[in-house]
Amino acid sequence: MIATENDALKGAKVGGIADVIRDLPVELSPLGWDTTVIIPSYGFLHRLNPSEKIADATFPFGGREEFCEIWQARPGKPTPDPERKARPSGAASTEHLIVHHPSIAGDPIYYHDPAGQVFARDSTKFALFCSAVGQYLRTFGDSYVLHLHDWHTGYIFLLAELHPAFVHLRGVRKIFTIHNVGYQGTRPMRTFSPSVEDWFPELFRKKRWIRAWEDARYEVQTFTPMLAGIRHAAVVTTVSPTYAKEITTAGDRANAVYGGEGLEVALRAAHDEGRLVGILNGVEYPAAAPRTSPSSQVREEDGDLVATISGEIAAGIKGGASKFSDLIAGRLRRVLDGKGRFILTSITRISEQKVRLMFEKGSDGRTALDSILSLVTERGAGYIFIGSGAKEYEKALGEAFLKYESFIFLKGFHKNSAAGLFKRGDLFVMPSSYEPCGITQMQAMREGQPCLVHAVGGLKDTVIDGGNGFTFNGKTLTEKVDNFVGAVRRALGIFYDEPSRWKVMVESARKARFGWEESAKQYAKLYSG
């Protein structure tokens, strides 16, 4: 497995890719598959985790020969479930490798480059990483399968097919997983730096290949590594069955439909050729059963939750405790008053994908968030939101915090606070415009918290309306907003007016299972061809 993240290692997680890379090899092991996971060091992972250098590798990059170090790491963090059953006797192994090179040392895992230079720095370091990995794979012989994750690994397809130094990769079966088709890594073939010609100038001694590999959507000749993976992989997978269908269609951003993000033609071709498969991501389940309902014991723990949240807020403020953290603590105590108050929760990255629908207007001219917070206030409920991201959305959430006493916005990501809210909340709200798979809805249900979601992607595949949660959709943007607000109204009504029905929904959420075992079997079948 070649990827950019791996949550089996300390410091190697940004998003959902890391969870997949951590969990899938564990389930492949009892099926007989030895797995080697390879990611970049980013200059620190080989020091942060118990590691030893096992090899050097030379590889072509920038018209010269470069050198890198290969480190073998032992997972430096506990597994998500410390009570998980032990590996069966005779099961296959998992090896974690790290590629260290000065050009990707000291960097964050991902950059946020300006509009005029999108992917400029990330594409350079991941093209270098792919070249290094491709040459190190010479030591693997030919009896292996390559599982490549997202656009960052798409350069391997180009090198394998066109570069004479990588002919050893041509006969290797390659599986390509799309985690989010919206991130594609597009850069110019040449002329504008950084470009493919800057990284691999030797390819441009002949130019007849360019037309077959360029992305025709652009006037300037460009290379899109995501597109290379879609076109050239033996099998293309996505992280949920519904998302696999959605990305074969064109988007309609005006109505919050995101589709294939310009790659739908290639994805439809992959589907028609039988090469596109949707496999749902999984989540770990502890041996100990979580709560079956918001119990009095949970309510008694509210004081601990207030202390945890206010403490993490204070720790994130220069100088420690502040009037702001005291303000948060005071409002938390009022919202978590221990009298059976209904608590809505959201824990998310604040981006267009995740929160756009909250700030769009319904048929009454009000934003979804304004209408929802009015309902929450009227019914005596509360809403706690944790997240960070786009400044304009953060500002709007901050304004809502000032306007509604029932709403608490915690800027940033506070790990212990988030864990507390998964356990304490009554309804997890996740109105993503699109969601390839999603994991937080699974984590919320794991704790016995029903979810309210937009019926797209993995959300549609995991949340059943009226069963373990609530779903909404609509043909137009206005319909979606109205139905979003209507779903919150339904949830409030059932919680307060039909407590026995609500208890059944909580139990359904708790019993829902989205484990890795079945998904691993599907991947193993694809590996075998």
Backbone torsions as a table, in degrees:
resi	resn	phi	psi	omega
1	MET	NA	125.7	177.2
2	ILE	-111.3	125.0	-175.2
3	ALA	-154.2	179.2	179.6
4	THR	-106.0	-12.1	-177.9
5	GLU	-137.8	158.3	178.8
6	ASN	-162.9	102.1	-175.0
7	ASP	-76.0	3.5	169.1
8	ALA	-72.1	-16.7	-178.9
9	LEU	-111.5	145.6	175.9
10	LYS	-63.1	136.7	173.3
11	GLY	77.7	7.1	-173.5
12	ALA	-111.2	27.1	-179.8
13	LYS	-124.7	131.9	168.5
14	VAL	-121.3	-46.8	-176.8
15	GLY	-139.5	-155.6	-172.5
16	GLY	-67.9	-24.0	176.8
17	ILE	-55.1	-42.1	-176.8
18	ALA	-59.7	-37.4	-179.8
19	ASP	-68.0	-41.6	179.2
20	VAL	-62.5	-46.4	-177.6
21	ILE	-66.7	-29.9	177.0
22	ARG	-72.3	-45.0	-167.4
23	ASP	-92.5	-38.1	-173.8
24	LEU	-61.2	-44.1	179.3
25	PRO	-59.1	-32.7	-179.5
26	VAL	-63.5	-39.3	179.6
27	GLU	-80.6	-22.4	176.0
28	LEU	-74.3	-25.2	-176.0
29	SER	-57.2	-51.9	179.7
30	PRO	-67.6	-12.3	176.6
31	LEU	-87.7	-0.4	175.0
32	GLY	96.1	9.7	-177.6
33	TRP	-99.2	114.8	167.9
34	ASP	-72.2	135.1	-178.5
35	THR	-123.8	130.9	170.0
36	THR	-111.7	121.1	178.1
37	VAL	-102.7	129.6	-179.2
38	ILE	-125.8	125.0	177.4
39	ILE	-135.9	165.8	175.0
40	PRO	-71.5	160.4	178.1
41	SER	-83.6	-26.2	-171.7
42	TYR	54.8	20.1	175.7
43	GLY	84.6	-5.4	-174.7
44	PHE	-140.2	-19.8	-173.0
45	LEU	-64.6	-33.2	179.5
46	HIS	-72.7	-17.2	174.7
47	ARG	-93.6	-33.0	-177.5
48	LEU	-73.6	-28.0	-179.4
49	ASN	-112.1	147.6	176.4
50	PRO	-57.2	115.9	-171.7
51	SER	-144.0	156.7	171.7
52	GLU	-138.3	142.1	178.0
53	LYS	-72.8	130.1	-177.7
54	ILE	-117.5	-15.0	-176.9
55	ALA	-166.7	161.6	166.5
56	ASP	-112.6	154.8	175.9
57	ALA	-140.9	143.0	173.3
58	THR	-109.5	148.4	-175.8
59	PHE	-158.1	154.8	179.8
60	PRO	-82.8	135.5	174.4
61	PHE	-164.5	132.6	178.2
62	GLY	65.9	24.5	179.1
63	GLY	81.1	13.3	179.4
64	ARG	-142.8	172.3	177.1
65	GLU	-91.6	127.6	179.3
66	GLU	-110.8	161.4	-179.7
67	PHE	-124.1	142.2	175.8
68	CYS	-139.4	165.2	177.1
69	GLU	-109.7	142.3	175.6
70	ILE	-110.1	122.6	-179.4
71	TRP	-113.9	140.3	173.4
72	GLN	-100.9	127.8	-175.5
73	ALA	-113.6	147.0	168.6
74	ARG	-100.1	133.7	-178.8
75	PRO	-49.6	123.8	-176.2
76	GLY	-98.5	15.2	178.7
77	LYS	-138.5	154.9	-179.4
78	PRO	-68.8	155.6	175.2
79	THR	-66.8	157.4	-179.3
80	PRO	-58.7	-29.8	-178.8
81	ASP	-124.5	97.3	-178.1
82	PRO	-65.1	-16.4	-179.4
83	GLU	-94.8	6.1	-178.2
84	ARG	-60.0	145.4	-177.4
85	LYS	-60.6	148.7	-178.9
86	ALA	-67.8	156.9	177.5
87	ARG	-61.8	131.8	179.6
88	PRO	-60.5	148.5	178.4
89	SER	-59.7	131.5	179.0
90	GLY	85.2	1.8	-179.3
91	ALA	-68.6	158.2	-179.5
92	ALA	-72.1	172.1	-172.1
93	SER	-110.3	164.6	173.8
94	THR	-125.8	129.6	-179.7
95	GLU	-117.0	134.4	-179.1
96	HIS	-111.8	116.2	-179.3
97	LEU	-114.9	151.7	-178.8
98	ILE	-130.8	130.4	177.2
99	VAL	-97.6	120.7	-179.3
100	HIS	-111.4	126.3	177.0
101	HIS	-146.1	141.2	-177.0
102	PRO	-56.8	-30.4	-176.9
103	SER	-70.5	-16.6	175.2
104	ILE	-120.0	25.1	177.8
105	ALA	-93.9	137.4	177.4
106	GLY	79.6	4.8	-179.5
107	ASP	-89.8	157.2	164.3
108	PRO	-70.6	165.8	-179.7
109	ILE	-62.9	-43.3	177.3
110	TYR	-130.9	139.9	173.1
111	TYR	-91.7	162.1	171.6
112	HIS	-118.9	86.9	-176.0
113	ASP	-79.0	152.3	179.8
114	PRO	-65.1	164.3	-173.5
115	ALA	-54.7	-36.9	-177.7
116	GLY	-75.8	-12.1	-178.1
117	GLN	-135.0	42.7	-177.8
118	VAL	-58.8	132.0	178.7
119	PHE	67.7	8.4	-174.2
120	ALA	-57.3	-54.4	-177.3
121	ARG	-76.6	-41.0	-179.7
122	ASP	-64.0	-42.8	-178.3
123	SER	-63.3	-36.8	179.8
124	THR	-64.8	-47.3	-176.5
125	LYS	-71.3	-31.4	-179.6
126	PHE	-81.1	-27.5	171.5
127	ALA	-64.8	-42.4	176.8
128	LEU	-62.3	-45.6	178.9
129	PHE	-57.7	-44.5	-179.0
130	CYS	-64.4	-38.9	177.9
131	SER	-64.3	-43.3	179.1
132	ALA	-62.5	-47.1	179.6
133	VAL	-62.1	-44.2	-178.5
134	GLY	-57.8	-38.4	178.7
135	GLN	-75.9	-37.0	177.4
136	TYR	-62.7	-31.2	-179.0
137	LEU	-66.5	-8.7	173.0
138	ARG	-57.3	-29.3	-176.3
139	THR	-78.6	-4.8	-174.4
140	PHE	-92.7	-2.2	-174.9
141	GLY	70.7	-142.3	-179.1
142	ASP	-132.4	7.4	-177.2
143	SER	-99.2	59.3	178.1
144	TYR	-147.9	165.3	175.6
145	VAL	-115.1	140.0	175.3
146	LEU	-98.1	122.3	173.1
147	HIS	-109.3	109.1	-173.2
148	LEU	-105.4	134.9	-172.0
149	HIS	-114.7	115.6	171.8
150	ASP	65.0	179.4	-168.7
151	TRP	-59.0	-27.9	-175.0
152	HIS	-59.2	-21.8	-177.8
153	THR	-104.7	2.4	-176.0
154	GLY	-65.3	-20.4	179.2
155	TYR	-64.8	-25.3	-179.3
156	ILE	-63.2	-34.2	177.5
157	PHE	-64.6	-43.5	179.0
158	LEU	-61.9	-48.4	-178.1
159	LEU	-65.0	-43.1	-177.2
160	ALA	-61.4	-38.7	-174.7
161	GLU	-86.4	-27.0	-169.6
162	LEU	-119.1	-25.1	-171.1
163	HIS	-94.9	127.4	-177.5
164	PRO	-62.8	-22.8	-179.8
165	ALA	-78.5	-4.8	-175.5
166	PHE	-123.6	24.3	-178.3
167	VAL	-62.7	-23.9	179.3
168	HIS	-64.9	-14.2	-179.6
169	LEU	-92.9	-10.4	-170.6
170	ARG	-65.1	-37.9	-177.8
171	GLY	-89.6	1.9	-178.4
172	VAL	-80.1	133.2	176.9
173	ARG	-68.7	131.7	-175.0
174	LYS	-122.8	124.4	174.2
175	ILE	-106.7	132.6	-177.1
176	PHE	-120.8	120.5	-179.2
177	THR	-105.1	126.2	175.1
178	ILE	-93.1	115.9	176.3
179	HIS	-90.4	-30.9	177.1
180	ASN	-159.4	108.3	-174.7
181	VAL	-70.2	-11.5	179.0
182	GLY	-70.7	-19.5	178.1
183	TYR	-107.5	112.5	-168.1
184	GLN	-119.6	-15.3	174.8
185	GLY	75.2	19.6	-173.7
186	THR	-62.5	132.3	174.5
187	ARG	-142.5	158.5	178.4
188	PRO	-61.9	149.3	172.1
189	MET	-67.1	-39.9	-175.2
190	ARG	-160.2	-178.8	174.9
191	THR	75.8	-55.3	-177.5
192	PHE	-101.5	123.2	-177.2
193	SER	-90.3	149.6	-7.4
194	PRO	-76.7	146.2	-175.9
195	SER	-139.2	172.2	177.5
196	VAL	-60.1	-36.5	179.5
197	GLU	-65.7	-34.0	176.1
198	ASP	-63.6	-39.4	-175.3
199	TRP	-79.5	-42.1	-175.1
200	PHE	-134.4	67.8	-176.0
201	PRO	-60.6	-26.4	-178.4
202	GLU	-63.7	-23.4	177.9
203	LEU	-67.9	-24.2	-171.3
204	PHE	-93.3	9.9	171.8
205	ARG	-67.2	-28.0	169.6
206	LYS	-123.1	142.8	-172.3
207	LYS	-120.5	2.6	-176.4
208	ARG	-65.8	-23.7	-178.3
209	TRP	-73.4	-20.3	-169.4
210	ILE	-59.3	-45.8	-176.3
211	ARG	-59.5	-36.7	-178.3
212	ALA	-72.0	-21.1	-176.0
213	TRP	-110.2	-6.0	-177.4
214	GLU	-78.6	161.2	176.7
215	ASP	-96.3	106.5	-172.0
216	ALA	-69.3	-3.6	179.4
217	ARG	-70.8	-17.2	-172.4
218	TYR	-113.3	148.0	178.5
219	GLU	-68.4	-41.0	176.5
220	VAL	-82.2	140.5	178.3
221	GLN	-61.9	122.1	-174.9
222	THR	-131.0	158.6	175.5
223	PHE	-119.3	127.8	177.8
224	THR	-116.4	105.9	-176.7
225	PRO	-60.5	-31.9	175.4
226	MET	-61.1	-43.3	179.4
227	LEU	-66.3	-37.9	178.1
228	ALA	-60.1	-42.2	178.1
229	GLY	-63.5	-42.4	-179.5
230	ILE	-63.3	-41.7	-175.7
231	ARG	-75.4	-34.0	-166.1
232	HIS	-113.5	-6.6	178.2
233	ALA	-74.5	149.7	174.2
234	ALA	-63.9	-38.9	177.0
235	VAL	-141.6	138.5	173.6
236	VAL	-109.1	126.1	176.7
237	THR	-116.4	154.4	169.4
238	THR	-125.5	173.9	-166.5
239	VAL	-95.7	14.2	168.3
240	SER	-165.4	150.5	179.8
241	PRO	-61.2	-41.6	-178.9
242	THR	-66.4	-39.8	178.5
243	TYR	-62.7	-34.8	178.1
244	ALA	-61.2	-33.2	177.1
245	LYS	-77.5	-43.5	-175.8
246	GLU	-60.8	-38.6	-173.7
247	ILE	-77.7	-3.3	173.7
248	THR	-88.8	1.6	-178.9
249	THR	-117.0	157.0	178.0
250	ALA	-74.1	149.9	178.7
251	GLY	-85.2	170.4	176.0
252	ASP	-146.2	83.1	-172.6
253	ARG	-61.2	-29.9	179.3
254	ALA	-58.7	-29.4	179.8
255	ASN	-113.3	23.2	176.1
256	ALA	58.3	42.5	172.7
257	VAL	-113.9	124.0	-169.4
258	TYR	-109.5	-20.0	170.3
259	GLY	45.2	-141.3	-174.8
260	GLY	-86.6	4.3	176.2
261	GLU	51.7	42.2	177.3
262	GLY	91.0	-10.1	-179.8
263	LEU	-106.2	14.3	-175.0
264	GLU	-63.8	-31.8	179.4
265	VAL	-64.5	-47.1	178.4
266	ALA	-65.1	-36.4	-179.8
267	LEU	-70.9	-37.0	174.8
268	ARG	-63.8	-38.3	178.1
269	ALA	-63.3	-42.8	177.7
270	ALA	-62.2	-40.0	177.6
271	HIS	-63.1	-47.1	-178.0
272	ASP	-64.4	-27.7	178.4
273	GLU	-85.5	0.1	-179.4
274	GLY	75.8	21.9	-176.8
275	ARG	-104.2	-2.8	-177.0
276	LEU	-108.0	123.4	-175.3
277	VAL	-134.5	137.6	174.7
278	GLY	-103.3	122.0	179.0
279	ILE	-125.0	120.0	-175.3
280	LEU	-68.0	132.7	171.5
281	ASN	-64.5	159.4	178.9
282	GLY	-115.6	-177.6	176.9
283	VAL	-144.4	151.4	179.9
284	GLU	-79.2	145.9	177.7
285	TYR	-122.5	126.3	179.5
286	PRO	-70.9	158.3	178.9
287	ALA	-68.3	-35.1	-179.9
288	ALA	-78.6	130.3	-178.6
289	ALA	-71.2	137.0	176.0
290	PRO	-74.8	178.1	-179.7
291	ARG	-59.6	151.0	178.6
292	THR	-97.1	-13.0	178.6
293	SER	-162.6	162.9	175.5
294	PRO	-66.6	92.2	-171.4
295	SER	-86.9	170.1	178.1
296	SER	-63.2	-31.9	178.3
297	GLN	-62.2	-42.8	177.6
298	VAL	-62.3	-42.3	179.9
299	ARG	-61.4	-37.2	-179.9
300	GLU	-67.6	-20.2	-179.9
301	GLU	-85.9	2.1	-178.6
302	ASP	-59.8	-35.9	179.0
303	GLY	-61.0	-39.4	177.1
304	ASP	-65.5	-39.1	179.6
305	LEU	-65.1	-42.6	177.3
306	VAL	-58.9	-44.8	-179.2
307	ALA	-64.6	-40.8	-179.8
308	THR	-63.4	-49.2	-177.4
309	ILE	-64.8	-48.8	-178.1
310	SER	-65.4	-32.9	177.9
311	GLY	-67.4	-42.6	179.3
312	GLU	-69.4	-35.1	175.2
313	ILE	-62.3	-47.5	-178.3
314	ALA	-62.6	-40.0	-179.1
315	ALA	-64.1	-26.8	-179.3
316	GLY	-85.7	-5.1	-179.5
317	ILE	-102.1	131.2	-179.1
318	LYS	-56.5	126.3	-179.7
319	GLY	95.4	-2.0	175.5
320	GLY	86.7	-139.9	-174.3
321	ALA	-58.0	149.2	-178.0
322	SER	-150.4	172.9	176.6
323	LYS	-62.2	-31.7	-179.2
324	PHE	-65.7	-43.6	179.2
325	SER	-66.4	-33.4	175.5
326	ASP	-66.2	-38.4	177.3
327	LEU	-62.6	-44.2	178.0
328	ILE	-60.3	-47.0	-178.4
329	ALA	-60.3	-41.6	179.7
330	GLY	-63.6	-44.3	179.7
331	ARG	-68.7	-37.1	176.9
332	LEU	-58.7	-43.4	179.7
333	ARG	-62.3	-36.5	179.7
334	ARG	-71.8	-38.2	179.9
335	VAL	-72.7	-42.7	178.6
336	LEU	-93.6	70.7	-171.6
337	ASP	-91.2	2.9	175.1
338	GLY	73.0	17.9	-177.9
339	LYS	-114.8	33.4	177.8
340	GLY	76.9	23.4	-179.5
341	ARG	-71.0	137.2	-180.0
342	PHE	-77.4	125.9	-176.8
343	ILE	-116.2	118.1	171.5
344	LEU	-89.4	145.4	179.6
345	THR	-135.3	151.0	170.2
346	SER	-142.5	134.2	176.2
347	ILE	-133.1	109.9	-169.8
348	THR	-159.8	162.1	165.6
349	ARG	-75.4	133.3	-176.8
350	ILE	-89.6	97.4	-176.9
351	SER	-143.0	170.8	177.5
352	GLU	-56.4	-44.1	-179.8
353	GLN	-56.3	-44.7	-169.7
354	LYS	-85.8	-35.7	-169.0
355	VAL	-126.8	1.9	-176.5
356	ARG	-51.6	-45.6	-175.4
357	LEU	-62.5	-23.3	177.8
358	MET	-66.4	-26.4	-173.2
359	PHE	-110.1	5.5	171.7
360	GLU	-86.2	158.3	-174.3
361	LYS	-99.3	144.4	176.2
362	GLY	-89.9	-170.1	-177.2
363	SER	-66.8	-18.6	178.2
364	ASP	-89.7	2.5	177.8
365	GLY	83.7	1.3	179.6
366	ARG	-101.3	150.8	175.8
367	THR	-70.9	157.0	178.5
368	ALA	-58.3	-43.3	-177.9
369	LEU	-62.8	-42.1	179.5
370	ASP	-63.0	-44.9	179.7
371	SER	-64.9	-41.1	-179.1
372	ILE	-65.9	-44.1	-179.8
373	LEU	-67.4	-28.9	173.7
374	SER	-66.1	-43.8	176.8
375	LEU	-62.7	-43.5	179.7
376	VAL	-59.7	-44.0	179.6
377	THR	-65.1	-44.7	-178.3
378	GLU	-60.5	-37.5	-177.8
379	ARG	-90.2	3.3	178.9
380	GLY	72.3	27.4	-179.1
381	ALA	-96.3	-172.7	177.7
382	GLY	-144.7	160.1	-178.1
383	TYR	-139.6	122.9	179.6
384	ILE	-117.6	125.8	-172.2
385	PHE	-124.8	124.5	176.2
386	ILE	-116.1	130.6	176.8
387	GLY	170.8	169.7	175.0
388	SER	-153.8	161.1	-179.7
389	GLY	158.1	-123.3	-174.8
390	ALA	-61.6	129.3	-173.3
391	LYS	-62.0	-38.5	-177.0
392	GLU	-65.9	-35.7	177.6
393	TYR	-74.2	-38.5	176.2
394	GLU	-59.2	-41.3	179.9
395	LYS	-63.1	-43.6	-179.9
396	ALA	-64.9	-38.3	177.6
397	LEU	-67.2	-38.4	176.1
398	GLY	-63.2	-38.4	177.7
399	GLU	-65.9	-37.2	177.0
400	ALA	-66.2	-35.6	177.1
401	PHE	-60.9	-40.3	179.4
402	LEU	-72.5	-29.3	-175.2
403	LYS	-83.7	-35.3	-173.2
404	TYR	-118.5	119.8	176.8
405	GLU	-65.9	-21.9	-178.0
406	SER	-82.7	-3.8	-174.6
407	PHE	-115.1	133.8	177.3
408	ILE	-125.2	121.4	177.7
409	PHE	-109.9	118.1	178.5
410	LEU	-107.7	104.0	-177.4
411	LYS	-73.3	134.2	179.8
412	GLY	108.1	-176.5	173.0
413	PHE	-117.6	120.6	-177.4
414	HIS	-117.7	103.2	-169.0
415	LYS	-58.0	-50.0	-177.2
416	ASN	-69.3	-35.0	176.8
417	SER	-64.8	-42.7	178.9
418	ALA	-60.5	-44.8	178.8
419	ALA	-60.0	-39.1	178.1
420	GLY	-65.5	-37.9	-179.5
421	LEU	-71.8	-33.0	174.5
422	PHE	-58.7	-38.9	-179.0
423	LYS	-78.8	-35.1	-171.8
424	ARG	-89.3	-30.5	-173.6
425	GLY	-66.7	157.7	177.1
426	ASP	-102.7	-29.7	-178.9
427	LEU	-144.2	120.8	179.0
428	PHE	-92.9	126.5	-173.5
429	VAL	-107.0	122.5	-176.1
430	MET	-141.6	82.2	-173.5
431	PRO	-92.5	39.0	-175.4
432	SER	-53.8	138.6	175.2
433	SER	-64.8	-37.7	170.8
434	TYR	-145.2	154.1	-178.3
435	GLU	-152.8	101.8	-178.3
436	PRO	-49.6	-48.5	174.4
437	CYS	-139.2	-61.0	-174.6
438	GLY	87.1	142.1	175.7
439	ILE	-125.7	-28.3	-175.6
440	THR	-65.6	-31.8	176.7
441	GLN	-65.8	-34.8	176.8
442	MET	-68.8	-40.1	179.1
443	GLN	-65.0	-38.8	178.3
444	ALA	-65.6	-46.3	179.4
445	MET	-64.1	-34.3	177.7
446	ARG	-57.2	-30.8	179.0
447	GLU	-92.9	10.0	179.0
448	GLY	81.3	28.0	-179.6
449	GLN	-112.6	109.3	175.4
450	PRO	-57.8	156.8	-176.2
451	CYS	-121.2	147.7	174.3
452	LEU	-116.2	117.3	-170.9
453	VAL	-138.3	157.4	168.2
454	HIS	-74.7	129.3	-173.0
455	ALA	-77.3	72.5	178.3
456	VAL	-134.5	155.0	172.7
457	GLY	48.1	-137.5	-178.9
458	GLY	-66.8	-19.7	175.9
459	LEU	-65.8	-42.8	177.5
460	LYS	-64.9	-33.0	-177.4
461	ASP	-78.6	-13.0	-174.5
462	THR	-119.9	-24.0	-177.1
463	VAL	-109.8	127.5	-179.0
464	ILE	-107.0	121.1	-178.2
465	ASP	-61.9	125.9	-179.0
466	GLY	79.6	-3.7	179.0
467	GLY	-104.2	-86.8	177.5
468	ASN	-99.7	12.4	179.0
469	GLY	170.4	-153.9	-176.0
470	PHE	-135.7	140.9	176.9
471	THR	-126.1	158.0	175.1
472	PHE	-145.1	160.4	176.0
473	ASN	-160.5	-170.3	179.4
474	GLY	170.6	153.1	-179.5
475	LYS	-76.3	-34.2	-179.2
476	THR	-114.4	166.1	178.9
477	LEU	-61.2	-42.5	-180.0
478	THR	-62.6	-41.9	177.8
479	GLU	-61.8	-40.9	179.9
480	LYS	-62.3	-43.9	179.2
481	VAL	-63.9	-46.8	179.3
482	ASP	-59.6	-42.5	-178.4
483	ASN	-72.5	-30.2	173.7
484	PHE	-61.4	-51.8	179.0
485	VAL	-62.2	-40.6	179.2
486	GLY	-62.1	-36.0	178.5
487	ALA	-66.5	-38.6	176.1
488	VAL	-64.1	-41.5	178.4
489	ARG	-60.7	-42.2	178.7
490	ARG	-62.5	-43.8	-178.7
491	ALA	-62.7	-45.0	177.8
492	LEU	-59.9	-42.0	-178.6
493	GLY	-63.3	-43.7	-179.1
494	ILE	-67.4	-43.3	-178.6
495	PHE	-60.1	-47.3	-174.5
496	TYR	-85.2	-31.8	-172.4
497	ASP	-105.5	-18.5	-179.5
498	GLU	-133.8	66.8	-173.9
499	PRO	-59.9	-33.4	179.6
500	SER	-67.5	-38.0	177.4
501	ARG	-67.4	-39.3	178.1
502	TRP	-61.9	-39.8	179.9
503	LYS	-61.1	-38.7	177.5
504	VAL	-64.4	-40.4	178.9
505	MET	-64.9	-39.9	177.4
506	VAL	-61.1	-43.4	179.5
507	GLU	-65.5	-38.0	177.9
508	SER	-64.2	-40.3	177.2
509	ALA	-63.9	-44.2	-178.5
510	ARG	-62.5	-37.4	-176.3
511	LYS	-83.5	-12.3	-179.8
512	ALA	-60.8	137.8	-177.7
513	ARG	-130.7	126.4	177.8
514	PHE	-131.8	62.2	-176.5
515	GLY	-79.4	171.3	-176.9
516	TRP	-86.5	-14.3	-171.3
517	GLU	-59.2	-49.5	-178.5
518	GLU	-69.4	-39.4	178.6
519	SER	-63.2	-39.2	178.3
520	ALA	-61.7	-37.5	177.6
521	LYS	-63.0	-38.2	178.3
522	GLN	-66.3	-42.1	177.3
523	TYR	-63.8	-43.2	-179.1
524	ALA	-59.6	-37.5	177.9
525	LYS	-64.3	-40.1	178.4
526	LEU	-67.9	-39.1	178.8
527	TYR	-59.7	-38.6	-176.5
528	SER	-74.4	-15.4	178.5
529	GLY	79.5	NA	NA
